C-alpha cells in the first residue's frame, strides 16, 4: 500500500494511487482531521470536523464507484 504523508498531500500523487489506496488515504486524512478537531480551539473545531466529513464522503464515493 502506497501512502501520502498527511502533511504532503499533492493531487498529482493522489491520482496515481490505486482506488483502494485512495480510499485508505482519504480515511486516514479524515481520521487526522477528526483528531485535530478534538484538540483545536473552539473556532477551528467545526472546520476540522467539516474537513473530516468531506474526506469521509470522498472515500465513500470512491468505494461506491469501485464496486
Secondary structure, 3 states (H helix, E strand, C coil): CCCCCHHHCCHHHHCCCCHHHHHHHHHHHHHHHHHHHHHCCHHHHHHHHHHHHHHHHHHHHHHHHHC
